[in-house]
Amino acid sequence: MKEGTNVSGNASEQDVTAIEAVAGPPSALEAGGPSIVRRFLAWAQQADAEGRADAASALARAYLYSDLDPGARAEATIGLTAVLDDPSALVRRALAEALASAADAPRHIVLALACDQSEVASVILARSPILTDAELVDCAAIGDVAAQTALAQRPRLGPGVAAALAEIGGREAALALAGNLEADPPASALWRVFERFGDDAETREALLTRPWLPPALRNELAAATARALADFAARRDWLSPQRAQRIARDAREQATVTILRASDSEERGELARRMRAAGTLTVAALMRALLSGDRDFFVEAAAELSGLPRRRVAAFAQCPESYGFAALYAKARLPQAFLPAFRAALAGVETLRPPPGAISRALTEQVIAACERRADPSLAHALALLWRLAAEAAREEARQFAADAAAAPTDPPPPSYAPLLIEAVAAALDDFAAPPAPALEGDEEAPPLQLSPDLLAALAEAA
């Protein structure tokens, strides 16, 4: 508040003191009676915006924290309601900041502030405990992106509000909703955020930072990221479009196998349904999962593709050489040329029982051997896929071996004898380069080569 103003200016010193007193002891407002609120309303007609903002904040604090009699409280409510019509957003924002966290603030005032322009409404939408989910949904519908973003940052956000923001909120609001780790939006809201803004890298990153996501959504995020990287590499002419697409597809399938390790049966079924709808439930993805030791996902995928009950599909998968499995395979509309490979992979998973994770090199080589024994030209495409997966498994095995070797403690390196050996050999060569000594009379052969003691010692140590 600015003190020392006169009546012809903003307010008399007595009026200013009275208005400031509402933020003081509880008896201050009561001592002046309701007339103080009337003075406030009269004074507000001439005060500047900064002074009105201070006075509105003080009056709101007096309403919330002072022990007012019913008459004074009623008149204070009228005074606060009158502030809603103040032409300055600075004044209304000051009122919003004073009332935002209060559970006993006048409801009609809070609701009016929540529907104000975003500079004012954002304060209320982010913090007020008074507003119901229905009112918050309405505010999301009429608010701009700034108001929606403030609403998305509320620590306790109802599922209906989260769904509304995911459906109608702008990009910044969706980004705030995805990054709000204190809120627990339903999976459908997170899916809708991805469907609307999945091409945006920041939104994908915000979604991936959440501690829990549906495995199917995590798989789609990985696929979208792989596609974005492949498109970027192709645009920069770092890779051909075909090679970039192959790398993106392999990365997507690797991510799927990784996600499957932490998924339960219901989540695997949802993942299979989503992959089928997206067109990514391919033979390569199924074969990679099998060769990684995950037979359950093949069962879920075959049940999804064939429409048969999961229990029946699982029974057929136990006997891959049976006619029943061949009928299941045909009903799932999988390529007939890959049937021997899937039969061998299912049998190998049952016998080798590789731990779920990366592609098992031993299982892959066993499936390749089973296919090659058939000498069937129609298996050429299946063998090409299997050899590509075998190469990937071999490289991963080599990487793991190198990492383990680098992490293992090693003995100190042996002393190097190279400098001493080089020096001794150089000295011997100097002897050969020296002019030959004159031969003595009666000598029939050249004298034998005499190695120096240093050279002999160096050779012995090097050996």
N, C-alpha and C positions, 0 to 999 in steps of 0.2 A: 504494500500500500504506500502511496505517496502522502506524506503528512504535510500539514501547513497550508492546505488549499482552502479557499474561501467559498462562500455560498455562490457567488457569481461565477466561480470557476468550476470546481468539481464537487466539493463538499466542505462543510464546516469541520473544524477540528473535532468538535463534539460528536458529529455523525461518524467520522472516520474512526474515532476511538470506540464508539458503540459497535460498529461493524466488526472491527478487529477483536472486540471482546468476545464474540461468539465462538472463537476458537480457544478461548481461555477457560477459566473455571466454570462449572455447570451453572453457577448462580448468576453469571454475567448476563445471559440472555433473559433470565427470569426477572432480574432486577429492573431492567428497562421495560419489561413486559412486551406484549405484541407490537407496541409502537416502534420498536427497533426494526422489525421486519418491514413495517410500513415505511420507515425512514430509508431503509435499504432500497426499496423499490423506487421511491422518489429520487433518491440520490443516484441510482443507476441510470436514470434518464440523461444525466449530464456527465457522468464519469467516463474516463477513457477506457479502452478495452482491457488494458493491463490492470487497472484498478478494479474493474468489474470482475475480472477473472479471479483476483485475490479474494475479493469479497464473497464471490459465489463459492469458492473452495472453503472459506472460513465458515460460511453459513451451513454448508453440507457437513462439515466436521462437527459443528455444534448439534445438528440434527442427529448425527450418528452416535456421538459420544457424550452428550450432555443429558442430564436428568430433567427434561422439560415437562412442564405440566401440559395437559391435553390441549389447552387453548394455544399455548406457545408453539407446540408441535404442529398443530393444524395450520397455524399461520406460517410457520417455517416451511411446511410442505407447499403452501401456496407460493411462497417466495421462490423456492427451488423450481417449481413448475414454471414460473414466469421466466426463469433463466433460459428455458428451452427455446424461447422466442428471441433470444438475444441475437443480433445480426452477426456477431463476431464468432467465428469458429474457435478462437482462442478461449473465449469465455465458456463455451459449451464443452470444450475439451477439458478445461480445468474442473468443471463439474463432473465430467465422466471419470476423470482420474480419482476424484475424491470418493465417488460412489462405486467404482468398478468392483472392488473386492468385498463389499459389504453385503452380507446376507439379509440385512433388515432395511436396505435402502427402499425408497418408494418404488414399487414395481412399475407403475406407469411411466415414471421418469426414466428408469433404466431402459425400458422397452423403447421409449421415444429416442433416447440417445443411441441405442443399438441400430435404429433405422436412419440415423443421421448420415451425413457425408462421411466418407471412410476415415478422414482424419480424426473424427470424433468417435465413430462407431467402432473402430479397431480396438480402442482401449476397452470398451465394454465387451465386445465379442471375444476377446482373448482371455478375460478374467472373470466376468460376472457369474456367480453361482445361482443367480435368480432365474435366468432364462431357461425355459424348457427346451427339449429337443425339437419340438414342433416349431417353436419360435426361432430357434437357431437355423433350422432348415429354411424357414421363410426369409431370414436375414441373408442366408447364402444365395437364395434365388434373386433377391433384389440388389444385393451388394456388388460392388465392383471387385476387381481382383485383389486389391489391397485389403478390403474387408474380408474377403474369402480366405486370404492368406492368414490374417490374424485369427480367424475362426479355426483354421486347420492347425494352428499351433497350440490350441487349448490342451492342457495336460489330460483331462478326462473328456473324451469325445465319444458320444454315443454312436452306435452302429448306423442309425438312420442319418445322422449328420455326416458321418464319414462317407456313406454311400452317396449322399447328395453332392458333397464336394467332389467326389470322384467322377460323378456324372456331369456336373455343370460347371465345376470350378475351372479357372484358367490354369495355365501351365505353372505359374508360381504357387498357386494354391495346391495343386496336385503334388508339386515338389515338396512343399511344406508338410503335407499330409504323409507322404512317403517317408520323410525324414523325421517325423514326430515319434520318437521312440517311447514317449510316455503314453501315447494313445495306442489302442488296440483295435484298429479297424478290421472289419471282417474280410475274409479272403476275397469275396466278390468285389469289394471296393478296391483292393490292391490289383486284382485282375483288370478292373475297369481303368485304373490309372495306367497300367501297362498298355492296354488296348488303345488308349487315346494318345499317350506320349511315349510309347516304347521306342520310338526312333530317336528320342532325346537322350544323350549320354548322361546328363546330370540326373535325369529321372531314373534311369537304370541303375546308376550308382547309389542313389538314395534308397531305392528298393532293396538292393543287395546288402546294404548296411543293416537292415532289420534282422534281429536275432532269429526270427522264424519266418519262413515263407513256405507256401505250398511247394512241394518238389516240382510239380508241373510248371509252376510259374518261374521257379529258379531255372528250370531247363530252358524255358522260352527266353529268359533274360540272357542266358549264356549263348543261345542261338542268335539272338538279335545282336549281341556284342560281336560274335564271330562274323556275322554278315557285314556289320559296319566296318570292321577292320579289313575284311576282304575287299569291300567296295573301295575303301580308302587306298589300299595297296594297288588295286587295279587302276584307279583314277590317276595315281602318281606314276603309272607305268613301271612299278617295281615288280609286278607279276602280271602274267597274262590273265584275262578274266577266267579262263577255264581252270588254271592252276589255283587262282585265288578262291574260286568256288569249291574246289576239292579240299583245300586247306580249311575253309570254313566248315564244310561238311564233317571232316574228320574231327575238328575241334568240338563241334556240336555233339557228335557221337561220344567222344571222350568225356565230355561234361555229363552226358546222360548216364554213362556207366558210373561215374563218381557220385552223382546224385542218388542213384539207385541204392548205393551202399547204406545210406542213412534213411531209407524210406521203408514204411511198413506196407502190408498187403493192400490196404485201401488206397494209400497214396500211389502205389505202383499202378493200380487200376486207373486212377485219375490221370496219371502221367501217360499211360497207353492211350486213353481216350483223347487227351489233348494232342498227342503226337499224331494220332490218326487223323484228327480234324485238320491239323496243320500240314499234313502230307509228309511228315518226317519219320513215320513208323515204317522204315525201309528194311529191306533184307540185310543191308550192311549193318544197320543199328541192331537188329535182332542177333545177327551172327557175332557182332562184337560183344554184346551182353553175354551170350552163351560162352564164348571163348574166354570171357573174364570170370567165369564160374557162376554166373547168375542165371539159373534155370527158371526161377520164379517169374522173372519179367517176361521170358518167352511164353510162359503159361498165361500170364495176364494178357499179353499182346495177342496170342492165338485165340483166347476167349473173346477178346474185343473184336477181332477180325472175323471170327467164325460165327459169333452169336451164341455159342454153346456155353453151358454153365462151367464155371471155373473148375469145379471138382471133376467133372468129366474130362475136361482138357488135361488136367494134371494126371489122370489115370492113363490117358493115351500117351502122354509124354514119358511115362515110366517105361513104355514098351515101344521105342521108336521104330523098330523093325516090323511092327505089326501092320495089318491092313487097316486097323482102326486109326492108327496115326496117319497113314497115307490119306485116308478119307478126311480126317481133320485138316491135314495140310492143304488138300484140294479145296475144302470148304472155306478155309481162310484166304484162298486165292493168292497163295504165295507161288513164286515161279517154280515150275516143276523141275527145272534143271538144277535147283539148289536142294532138292529133297535129300539126295545122298549125303550132302554136306551137313544138313541139319540132323539127320539120323546119326551120323558119326559124332557130331558135336554133343548131342544129348547123351549118347552112350559114353563118350569120353568124360563128360561131367560126372556121370554116375560112378565111373571106375576111378578116375584120377582125383576127383573131388578137390579141384584147385581152390585156394582161398579167394573169395570175392575181392576184386581190385583190378589191377592191370591185366592185360591179355596174357594168358598162360602160354608160354612158348611151347611147352611140352604138349599141351592139348592141341594147339594149332597144328603142330607138326604131325600129330597122330591123325587129325582130320585130313590133312593134306595127303598123307600116306594112304588112307582109306579111299580117298577119291582117285588117286593116281592108279591104284590097283585095278580100278574098273576099266581104265583105258577107254573112257567114253568121251568122244569129242564134244558132246553137249555140256560137259563139265568145265569147259575152258573158262567161262566167265566166273564160275565158282572158284576155280583154282587161282585165277588172277586175284580175286578178292582175298582169298586165304593167304596167298604168298605176300600180298601187301600187308596184311595184318601180322603175318609172321615176321616180316622185316621190322615192323613197328615194335613188336614184342622183343626182338633181338636188340634193337637199339635201346629200348627202355631198360632191358636187363644189363646192357653194357654201361649205361649211365648210372644205374644203381650200384654196379660193381665198382665203378670209378669213384663214386661218392663214398662208398664204404671204405675203399682203400685210402682215400684222402683223409677220412676221419679216424682211421685206425692208427694207434701209436706205432712209430717206426724206430728201428735201431739207428744209432748215429752212423753216418756214412763212414766207410773205411778210409784210412789215410790215402791220399793220392801219391802215387809214385811216378806219375807222368813227368813232372819237371825234372826229377833226377835222371829218369831214363832218357829223356830227350837230350839232356846235357851230356850224358855218357856216350850216346850214339853219335852226337855231333862231334865229340872229341875223336871218336874212332874214325869217322869220315874224314876229319882233318888229317889223320895219320895216313889214310889212303891217298889223300890229295897231295901229300908231300912227295918230293922227288925220290925215286927209288934209290936205295943204297947200291954202290957198285958190287957186282958179284965177285966173290973170292974164287981164286983158282982151285979147280977141282970140284966146285959145287955144281951138281947136275940139276938141282931143283931150287925153286925160290924158297926162302925161309918160311916156315909156317907162321900164320897170323897169330899174333899175341894180343889177347884182349886184356885191357887194363883191369886191375882189381875193382875199380869203381864200377865199370861196366858190368862185370860179372855179378857184383852185389846188387846192382839195380835190376838186372834180369831175374835174379833169384827172388828178390822181393816182389817184383811184378808177377811172377808165376805163382 
